[in-house]
Amino acid sequence: MLAQCVVQDAKGYSDRSCQARWVSGVGEKHGGPNMPPTDIGDKGRIWETWAAIGAISQEHAMRSPARRILETPQSATIRIADLAATLRREGVDVLDFSAGRASEDSPLDICQVAADALMGGDTHQTMARGTPEFRQACALKLERENGVVCDPEREIVATMGCKHGLMLALLATVNPGDEVIVEDPCFVSYQAAIRYSGAVPVAVPMRRENRFRWTPEELETAVTDRTAAILYCSPHNPAGTVHTVGDLKVIAEVARRHDLVVIADETYDRLTWGTHVHACLAKLDGMAERTIGLMGVTKAFSMGGWRIGFAYANEEITTSMMTLQAHMNTCAGSFAQAGAAKALGDDPSAAVRGLWEDWRQRIELVVSAADALPMASCSMPEGSFYAWIDVGEMDVPTVELAERLLQEQHIALVPGSAFGPTGEGFLRMTCVKSWEDVRAGVARLEEGLTS
């Protein structure tokens, strides 16, 4: 289940890495470079898009960016956040609900531990796997909160956040030309990361009528002889789904049947609402040895700028990830690991739990206001901190709608189509901004969607 070569030579970059497939039912749509898709079959479709290979002339090849860059769309969430920041610098009163960032700073006690480490001389590189103290804290968190038992010496590796952990996981387990099944809608960086690893993303829809969950039939249909891995997110960004044990059994059965690795993005695992509880795939029979779990402190502790997280998996996989890390970035930051060990090793403080409860109330406010609009609907997310607002009745492309809201109401939201074709008809709104901004944002949203 490991990549044939842990670090791929640039010459091994596969042409197939420039493709993407969207799976829906059993039919297919295929399209080549600069060609519209053509239907094959009548029971659904598979979208396959190809980058224009060889578009760079030989004359300018040395001066042009690498093909992987030319073929990578800009992150929609970052693009909108940057545009909002630009407007703000120009004096426009923009409210930014696009990027997944809370308004609060990182908890002071965690900052103090990191500051003490920094001032105490903890400014040198650590072991590539991470400090023993950080890995022990990760193991304590997994057992205490998730019921997952991991050996901190062999089965955990420190990462520079979950995006970095995902990249390490892919490079360690897939080869050029392999296929990786992802959700549609999914986090905007997944497909780019898969392509950078030389693999091909295969997007399988999670439909609103299934409450944004995979069905066994559609997941099974997506598997081919080139499939190497499945990547999913729970609690889900952007739709807010928290996969139940039953949902995870669907994934596990396909993975065991076809000998696949499963990468679980569990970034939002502490942010579940109501009766919903996060479940770890690694706890299911036969899944500990084929699951790579990605966790961190970015979301729950408002520590996005720290760039620190961890991955847990079997020893063979974590050792491969460690080898990659040693060559790519040496290690995660030393004092960031010290602060994160405080966040993960202890039970969340009363102040942090109070913050999560306050976030829940902000989410409820946004959801209630959005659901009351005549041409929109919205349900409380099961987890994460986004409102996934259904605006399909407006019959306006969500990219156009989001741009109009930004230019006219000066409120930044993410169009659902940025997360995949199944996301069309939705807007994503981050709900964990300040109460003042949330209330003002709701008023602007109402104005924009009813005017």
NUDO-860081 format. One record per residue (C-alpha): chain; residue in three letters; x, z, y. Coordinates in steps of 0.1 Angstrom, whole numbers, plus 2048, in hexadecimal, padded with zeros to 3 digits. Example, Ala and Ser with C-alpha at 12.3 -4.5 7.8 and 13.67 -1.06 7.14 Angstrom:
! NUDO-860081
- A;Ala;87B;84E;7D3
- A;Ser;889;847;7F5
***
This chain:
! NUDO-860081
- A;Met;800;800;800
- A;Leu;81E;7FF;817
- A;Ala;829;7E1;82C
- A;Gln;843;7CB;81A
- A;Cys;85B;7D1;836
- A;Val;856;7F0;84B
- A;Val;864;7DF;86B
- A;Gln;85A;7BA;86C
- A;Asp;873;7A0;877
- A;Ala;866;78D;895
- A;Lys;86A;76D;880
- A;Gly;851;77A;867
- A;Tyr;835;77C;881
- A;Ser;819;769;86F
- A;Asp;803;74E;87E
- A;Arg;7E6;75F;86E
- A;Ser;7EB;77D;885
- A;Cys;7DC;768;8A1
- A;Gln;7BA;767;890
- A;Ala;79C;77E;890
- A;Arg;77C;77D;87B
- A;Trp;75B;78C;883
- A;Val;746;792;864
- A;Ser;721;793;863
- A;Gly;70D;78E;843
- A;Val;71A;773;82C
- A;Gly;71C;754;842
- A;Glu;73A;74A;857
- A;Lys;743;73A;878
- A;His;765;72B;87B
- A;Gly;776;71E;899
- A;Gly;799;710;89F
- A;Pro;7AD;70F;8BF
- A;Asn;798;704;8DC
- A;Met;77B;6FB;8C5
- A;Pro;758;70A;8C4
- A;Pro;74E;71C;8A4
- A;Thr;73B;708;88A
- A;Asp;721;718;874
- A;Ile;727;71C;84E
- A;Gly;70A;72C;83B
- A;Asp;6E9;739;849
- A;Lys;6E9;75E;841
- A;Gly;6FE;76C;85E
- A;Arg;71F;762;86B
- A;Ile;744;768;86B
- A;Trp;755;760;88C
- A;Glu;779;755;889
- A;Thr;78C;74F;8A9
- A;Trp;7AE;740;8AA
- A;Ala;7C7;742;8C7
- A;Ala;7D5;720;8D3
- A;Ile;7F5;71F;8BE
- A;Gly;811;70B;8CE
- A;Ala;801;70B;8F1
- A;Ile;822;713;900
- A;Ser;838;6F4;905
- A;Gln;85B;6F4;8F7
- A;Glu;868;6EF;91B
- A;His;85A;711;927
- A;Ala;85C;724;906
- A;Met;879;73A;911
- A;Arg;868;744;932
- A;Ser;846;74C;923
- A;Pro;839;76D;915
- A;Ala;838;771;8F0
- A;Arg;81A;761;8DF
- A;Arg;80D;784;8D5
- A;Ile;80A;78C;8FA
- A;Leu;7F9;76B;903
- A;Glu;7E0;770;8E8
- A;Thr;7D7;794;8F1
- A;Pro;7BA;79A;908
- A;Gln;7BF;7B5;922
- A;Ser;7AF;7D6;919
- A;Ala;78C;7D5;928
- A;Thr;78B;7FA;92E
- A;Ile;7AD;7FB;940
- A;Arg;7A5;7DB;953
- A;Ile;785;7EA;961
- A;Ala;796;80B;969
- A;Asp;7B2;7F9;97B
- A;Leu;799;7E4;98F
- A;Ala;786;804;998
- A;Ala;7A7;813;9A3
- A;Thr;7B0;7F5;9B8
- A;Leu;78E;7F6;9CA
- A;Arg;793;81B;9D0
- A;Arg;7B4;814;9E0
- A;Glu;7A3;7FC;9F7
- A;Gly;78C;817;A03
- A;Val;76E;810;9EC
- A;Asp;75C;82F;9DE
- A;Val;75E;825;9BA
- A;Leu;752;83C;99E
- A;Asp;766;834;97E
- A;Phe;754;83A;95D
- A;Ser;768;820;94A
- A;Ala;787;82F;93A
- A;Gly;782;84C;921
- A;Arg;791;867;937
- A;Ala;783;889;940
- A;Ser;784;895;964
- A;Glu;794;8B7;95A
- A;Asp;7B9;8BD;958
- A;Ser;7C9;8C9;938
- A;Pro;7C4;8EE;930
- A;Leu;7DB;904;943
- A;Asp;7E7;919;925
- A;Ile;7F2;8F9;913
- A;Cys;804;8EC;932
- A;Gln;816;90D;935
- A;Val;823;90B;912
- A;Ala;830;8E8;918
- A;Ala;83F;8F2;93A
- A;Asp;851;910;92A
- A;Ala;85F;8F9;90F
- A;Leu;86A;8E0;92A
- A;Met;87B;8FB;940
- A;Gly;889;90B;921
- A;Gly;89E;8ED;918
- A;Asp;886;8DC;8FF
- A;Thr;88F;8BA;90E
- A;His;8A0;8A9;8F1
- A;Gln;894;892;8D6
- A;Thr;884;8A2;8B8
- A;Met;883;898;893
- A;Ala;872;876;88F
- A;Arg;857;887;87B
- A;Gly;851;8A0;897
- A;Thr;85A;8C5;89C
- A;Pro;853;8DC;87F
- A;Glu;83E;8F2;897
- A;Phe;828;8D4;8A2
- A;Arg;823;8C8;87E
- A;Gln;81A;8EB;873
- A;Ala;800;8EE;88F
- A;Cys;7F1;8CC;884
- A;Ala;7EF;8D8;860
- A;Leu;7DE;8F9;86B
- A;Lys;7C5;8E5;87F
- A;Leu;7BD;8CD;863
- A;Glu;7B7;8E9;84A
- A;Arg;7A4;900;862
- A;Glu;78D;8E7;871
- A;Asn;78C;8C9;859
- A;Gly;792;8D8;837
- A;Val;7AF;8C0;831
- A;Val;7CF;8CF;822
- A;Cys;7EF;8BD;82C
- A;Asp;814;8C6;827
- A;Pro;822;8C7;84A
- A;Glu;845;8BE;83D
- A;Arg;83A;89E;82A
- A;Glu;817;893;835
- A;Ile;816;896;85B
- A;Val;828;882;875
- A;Ala;827;887;89B
- A;Thr;81D;869;8AF
- A;Met;81B;860;8D4
- A;Gly;7F5;860;8D3
- A;Cys;7DC;850;8BC
- A;Lys;7E3;82C;8C8
- A;His;807;830;8BF
- A;Gly;7FD;840;89E
- A;Leu;7E7;822;897
- A;Met;804;80A;89D
- A;Leu;81B;81E;886
- A;Ala;800;81F;86B
- A;Leu;7FA;7FA;86C
- A;Leu;81F;7F1;86C
- A;Ala;825;808;84F
- A;Thr;809;7FB;839
- A;Val;7FF;7D7;840
- A;Asn;813;7B6;83E
- A;Pro;810;796;852
- A;Gly;7F2;783;848
- A;Asp;7E0;7A2;83A
- A;Glu;7BC;7A9;846
- A;Val;7B1;7CA;855
- A;Ile;78C;7D1;857
- A;Val;780;7E0;878
- A;Glu;75F;7EA;887
- A;Asp;74B;7D5;89F
- A;Pro;747;7E4;8B9
- A;Cys;769;7F5;8B8
- A;Phe;783;804;8D0
- A;Val;792;7E8;8E4
- A;Ser;7B6;7EC;8D9
- A;Tyr;7B0;7EB;8B3
- A;Gln;7B1;7C5;8AF
- A;Ala;7CF;7C1;8C5
- A;Ala;7E2;7DC;8B1
- A;Ile;7D9;7CA;891
- A;Arg;7E6;7A9;89E
- A;Tyr;806;7B9;8AA
- A;Ser;80C;7C4;886
- A;Gly;809;7A0;87B
- A;Ala;7E7;7A6;86A
- A;Val;7C5;797;870
- A;Pro;7A8;7AC;87D
- A;Val;787;7A7;86B
- A;Ala;76A;7B6;87F
- A;Val;74C;7C1;86B
- A;Pro;72D;7CA;881
- A;Met;71D;7EC;883
- A;Arg;6FA;7E4;88E
- A;Arg;6E3;7F8;8A5
- A;Glu;6C8;7F7;88A
- A;Asn;6E0;809;873
- A;Arg;6E9;822;88E
- A;Phe;70B;811;891
- A;Arg;716;817;86D
- A;Trp;723;7FF;853
- A;Thr;70D;7F4;836
- A;Pro;71E;7F3;814
- A;Glu;714;7CE;810
- A;Glu;724;7C2;831
- A;Leu;744;7D7;82C
- A;Glu;748;7C9;809
- A;Thr;742;7A5;814
- A;Ala;75F;7A8;82D
- A;Val;779;7AF;812
- A;Thr;78E;793;807
- A;Asp;7AE;790;7F2
- A;Arg;7C2;794;813
- A;Thr;7B1;7B5;81D
- A;Ala;7CA;7D1;81F
- A;Ala;7B9;7EC;834
- A;Ile;79A;7F9;845
- A;Leu;79B;809;868
- A;Tyr;77E;81E;876
- A;Cys;777;837;891
- A;Ser;762;857;88E
- A;Pro;755;865;8A4
- A;His;751;842;8B0
- A;Asn;75D;831;8D0
- A;Pro;748;822;8DF
- A;Ala;727;828;8CC
- A;Gly;72A;84E;8C6
- A;Thr;723;84C;8A1
- A;Val;730;869;88C
- A;His;734;85D;868
- A;Thr;724;873;84E
- A;Val;733;879;82C
- A;Gly;71B;85E;81F
- A;Asp;728;845;838
- A;Leu;74C;84E;82E
- A;Lys;743;849;809
- A;Val;73A;825;811
- A;Ile;75D;820;81F
- A;Ala;76E;833;803
- A;Glu;75D;820;7E8
- A;Val;768;7FE;7F6
- A;Ala;78B;80B;7FC
- A;Arg;78F;818;7D9
- A;Arg;780;7F9;7C9
- A;His;798;7E2;7DB
- A;Asp;7B6;7F9;7DE
- A;Leu;7B5;7FB;804
- A;Val;7C5;812;81E
- A;Val;7AD;822;836
- A;Ile;7B8;82B;85A
- A;Ala;7A0;845;869
- A;Asp;7A1;849;88F
- A;Glu;795;86D;893
- A;Thr;79E;871;8B8
- A;Tyr;77D;880;8C1
- A;Asp;779;896;8A2
- A;Arg;772;8B6;8B7
- A;Leu;758;8A6;8CD
- A;Thr;739;8A5;8B8
- A;Trp;716;8AE;8C5
- A;Gly;6F7;8BF;8B7
- A;Thr;6F8;8C2;891
- A;His;712;8A7;88C
- A;Val;733;8B1;87D
- A;His;752;89C;879
- A;Ala;75C;895;854
- A;Cys;77E;889;848
- A;Leu;781;86C;830
- A;Ala;7A0;87C;821
- A;Lys;78A;897;811
- A;Leu;777;87E;7FB
- A;Asp;782;879;7D7
- A;Gly;7A0;861;7D4
- A;Met;7A3;85C;7FA
- A;Ala;7BF;875;804
- A;Glu;7DA;85D;7F7
- A;Arg;7CC;83E;808
- A;Thr;7C0;84D;82A
- A;Ile;7D4;84E;84A
- A;Gly;7C3;866;863
- A;Leu;7CB;864;888
- A;Met;7C5;882;89E
- A;Gly;7D0;88F;8BF
- A;Val;7C8;8A3;8DE
- A;Thr;7C2;887;8F7
- A;Lys;79C;88A;8F8
- A;Ala;792;8AD;8EF
- A;Phe;7AC;8BE;904
- A;Ser;7AE;8A4;921
- A;Met;7D3;89D;919
- A;Gly;7D3;877;91B
- A;Gly;7F3;876;92F
- A;Trp;807;88B;916
- A;Arg;807;86F;8FC
- A;Ile;808;885;8DE
- A;Gly;7F5;885;8BD
- A;Phe;7FB;885;898
- A;Ala;7F5;872;878
- A;Tyr;7EF;880;855
- A;Ala;7F2;86D;835
- A;Asn;804;86D;814
- A;Glu;82A;872;815
- A;Glu;832;84E;80E
- A;Ile;81E;842;82C
- A;Thr;829;85D;845
- A;Thr;84E;857;83B
- A;Ser;849;832;842
- A;Met;839;83B;864
- A;Met;856;852;86B
- A;Thr;86F;836;864
- A;Leu;85D;81F;87C
- A;Gln;85C;83A;896
- A;Ala;881;841;893
- A;His;888;81D;89D
- A;Met;86D;818;8B6
- A;Asn;86B;837;8CC
- A;Thr;880;851;8B9
- A;Cys;866;86D;8BB
- A;Ala;848;87A;8CE
- A;Gly;851;88E;8EE
- A;Ser;860;8B0;8E7
- A;Phe;84E;8C6;900
- A;Ala;82D;8B2;8FB
- A;Gln;82F;8BC;8D6
- A;Ala;834;8E1;8E1
- A;Gly;814;8E0;8F7
- A;Ala;800;8CD;8DD
- A;Ala;80A;8E7;8C2
- A;Lys;7F9;901;8D8
- A;Ala;7DA;8EB;8DA
- A;Leu;7D8;8E4;8B5
- A;Gly;7E6;903;8A5
- A;Asp;7CE;91C;8B4
- A;Asp;7A8;91D;8B4
- A;Pro;79B;90C;8D3
- A;Ser;799;925;8EF
- A;Ala;778;931;8FE
- A;Ala;780;91D;91D
- A;Val;785;8FD;909
- A;Arg;765;902;8F5
- A;Gly;753;908;916
- A;Leu;761;8E7;923
- A;Trp;754;8D5;905
- A;Glu;731;8E4;90A
- A;Asp;732;8DA;92E
- A;Trp;73B;8B7;924
- A;Arg;71D;8B6;90C
- A;Gln;706;8BF;929
- A;Arg;715;8A3;93E
- A;Ile;710;88A;922
- A;Glu;6EC;896;91E
- A;Leu;6E6;890;943
- A;Val;6F3;86C;942
- A;Val;6E0;864;922
- A;Ser;6C0;872;92F
- A;Ala;6C2;85F;950
- A;Ala;6CC;83E;93F
- A;Asp;6B0;841;926
- A;Ala;697;845;941
- A;Leu;69F;824;951
- A;Pro;685;809;94C
- A;Met;69C;7EE;93E
- A;Ala;6B4;805;92B
- A;Ser;6B5;81E;90F
- A;Cys;6CF;837;904
- A;Ser;6D2;851;8E8
- A;Met;6E8;870;8E8
- A;Pro;709;868;8D6
- A;Glu;710;87A;8B6
- A;Gly;733;87E;8C2
- A;Ser;74E;874;8DC
- A;Phe;745;874;901
- A;Tyr;736;853;909
- A;Ala;713;847;911
- A;Trp;70C;827;8FE
- A;Ile;6F1;818;914
- A;Asp;6DB;7FC;906
- A;Val;6D4;7E3;921
- A;Gly;6CB;7C6;90A
- A;Glu;6A8;7C3;91A
- A;Met;6B8;7B8;93A
- A;Asp;6C4;798;92A
- A;Val;6E4;798;93F
- A;Pro;707;794;930
- A;Thr;716;7B7;931
- A;Val;736;7AA;941
- A;Glu;722;79C;95E
- A;Leu;70D;7BC;960
- A;Ala;72C;7D2;960
- A;Glu;73D;7BD;97B
- A;Arg;71D;7BE;990
- A;Leu;71A;7E4;98D
- A;Leu;73F;7E7;998
- A;Gln;73C;7CF;9B6
- A;Glu;71A;7DA;9C3
- A;Gln;715;7FE;9B8
- A;His;73A;806;9B5
- A;Ile;737;816;993
- A;Ala;74E;80C;977
- A;Leu;741;809;953
- A;Val;74D;7F5;935
- A;Pro;739;7D7;928
- A;Gly;730;7DC;904
- A;Ser;73D;7B9;8FB
- A;Ala;760;7C6;902
- A;Phe;75E;7D9;8E1
- A;Gly;752;7BB;8CD
- A;Pro;734;7A3;8C9
- A;Thr;71D;7BE;8BC
- A;Gly;724;7D2;8DC
- A;Glu;713;7B8;8F1
- A;Gly;6F4;7C6;902
- A;Phe;704;7E8;907
- A;Leu;718;7FA;923
- A;Arg;730;816;91C
- A;Met;731;833;935
- A;Thr;74A;84F;933
- A;Cys;736;86F;939
- A;Val;751;889;93E
- A;Lys;758;884;963
- A;Ser;751;8A0;97C
- A;Trp;72D;8AB;980
- A;Glu;72D;89D;9A3
- A;Asp;739;87B;997
- A;Val;721;87B;979
- A;Arg;703;882;98F
- A;Ala;70D;868;9A8
- A;Gly;715;84F;98D
- A;Val;6F3;853;97D
- A;Ala;6E3;84C;99E
- A;Arg;6F7;82D;9A3
- A;Leu;6F0;821;980
- A;Glu;6CB;825;986
- A;Glu;6CE;811;9A6
- A;Gly;6E2;7F6;996
- A;Leu;6CC;7F1;977
- A;Thr;6AB;7F2;98A
- A;Ser;6B3;7DE;9A9
***
